[in-house]
């Protein structure tokens, strides 16, 4: 396929990519029937709220997300299917905006957010963040109405063989508001211009970086990443999920280190099963349930237990904090 056939618009350096992305979203949700149906259906998605000791969670029943939640990501399954993020395999109706020469901006046709994007690398290359953290910051700075998120290859990425980010409209994830409210209660370390905070009592453990310096953020992120890599030497990439967003003053990066892909409930049988495969959105405070029975029975105790299973342990978390302090 000639990639030009997939382009919605080819911007130049002076173009406003955020504005063009909004045009792409309007076009795709009007003219691409799959996307139009699923975004319309999102308006009637069932949602219920849970408050766990002052920490807010939204539970979303979204059957279209079964593709992601139950995706087979073992090597054999991946090798036997076509990569759905490669340009040649995109649906004919799906159009793209090229960005930074080596990425595409796409409308996600199976949304969680009212505006949901997928941002894959043009080339087929593994889902690894170390060499691509700068691109994540650049997308956050360019799409300031969105939260950019990254799911590690063993942390919810349904295409661990193809590097990609996703983006969803701001104001949807509880962590955005909750972090602003709890920041004053957290101990903050300074690494050059970067404020580094550690939330150890947020049900899941979270490290947050904030700065207006791209270079300082990348250096600090690399320091944390390398510590996680030393803790998990058997992994190609340390297990983590990332949320990143920006405004005119600074970037915010939330890092959720973890030790397990899916909780025991995912593999349980009969009524004990919860088909939940946590990724960045769940760590951000919105639990996605693709089955109605899971939506109805998911309780606060389940969320606490799931995070206890998959989140990094206290000792390793404190080790990262110690290295940041010294």
Secondary structure as GFF3:
##gff-version 3
##sequence-region A 1 326
A	DSSP	three_ten_helix	3	6	.	.	.	ID=ss1
A	DSSP	beta_strand	7	9	.	.	.	ID=ss2
A	DSSP	alpha_helix	17	31	.	.	.	ID=ss3
A	DSSP	alpha_helix	33	42	.	.	.	ID=ss4
A	DSSP	beta_strand	46	52	.	.	.	ID=ss5
A	DSSP	beta_strand	55	61	.	.	.	ID=ss6
A	DSSP	three_ten_helix	63	65	.	.	.	ID=ss7
A	DSSP	alpha_helix	66	69	.	.	.	ID=ss8
A	DSSP	alpha_helix	75	79	.	.	.	ID=ss9
A	DSSP	three_ten_helix	87	89	.	.	.	ID=ss10
A	DSSP	beta_strand	96	99	.	.	.	ID=ss11
A	DSSP	beta_strand	103	107	.	.	.	ID=ss12
A	DSSP	beta_strand	116	120	.	.	.	ID=ss13
A	DSSP	three_ten_helix	130	132	.	.	.	ID=ss14
A	DSSP	alpha_helix	133	142	.	.	.	ID=ss15
A	DSSP	beta_strand	146	151	.	.	.	ID=ss16
A	DSSP	beta_strand	164	169	.	.	.	ID=ss17
A	DSSP	alpha_helix	174	182	.	.	.	ID=ss18
A	DSSP	three_ten_helix	183	185	.	.	.	ID=ss19
A	DSSP	beta_strand	188	191	.	.	.	ID=ss20
A	DSSP	beta_strand	194	199	.	.	.	ID=ss21
A	DSSP	beta_strand	206	211	.	.	.	ID=ss22
A	DSSP	alpha_helix	214	231	.	.	.	ID=ss23
A	DSSP	beta_strand	240	246	.	.	.	ID=ss24
A	DSSP	beta_strand	251	257	.	.	.	ID=ss25
A	DSSP	alpha_helix	264	267	.	.	.	ID=ss26
A	DSSP	three_ten_helix	270	272	.	.	.	ID=ss27
A	DSSP	alpha_helix	280	283	.	.	.	ID=ss28
A	DSSP	beta_strand	286	289	.	.	.	ID=ss29
A	DSSP	alpha_helix	292	297	.	.	.	ID=ss30
A	DSSP	alpha_helix	300	310	.	.	.	ID=ss31
A	DSSP	alpha_helix	314	325	.	.	.	ID=ss32
###
